[in-house]
């Protein structure tokens, strides 16, 4: 089993959900609290460093699937409405929908976001 975080698109010069970014820092706080021994991947649905045109999206979504090769025991954590909406092509995969971490500002809101995410992920893990 893998926990696969899926953001929207890359930032120039950094890996997906890099810990040098605001979103990456919050995601790290989440996966640091998950049970040891579970592989965690940080990915972006669009493997490009700009927001794609509508005509590019389906090809990029299928590219994500080919690169990541998710399976039925993986847990996919979708970050933000755009990713939730465009993940409809993979309804056979278990997902968790979270708001995008870039929209979480206060320290209190960040802590709540992290705790809720951990709870949702652990619930999915325990159901397997």
HUVENMO-V27813 format. One record per pair of residues at least 4 apart in sequence whose C-alpha atoms are under 6 Angstrom apart, sorted by the first residue. I is the first residue (numbers start at 1). J is the second residue. If there is no record, write none. Layout:
i = <I:I>
j = <J:J>
//
This chain:
i = <1:1:2:2:2:2:3:3:3:3:4:4:4:4:5:5:5:6:6:6:6:6:7:7:8:8:8:9:9:9:9:9:10:10:10:11:12:16:16:16:17:17:18:19:19:23:23:28:30:30:45:45:46:52:64:65:72:75:75:76:77:77:78:78:78:78:79:79:79:80:80:83:104>
j = <73:74:38:39:40:74:40:74:75:76:40:41:76:77:42:43:77:43:44:45:78:79:44:79:44:45:46:44:46:47:48:49:16:48:49:49:49:42:43:44:24:42:24:24:25:101:102:32:114:118:61:64:60:56:68:69:93:94:95:95:95:96:84:96:97:98:98:99:100:99:100:87:110>
//
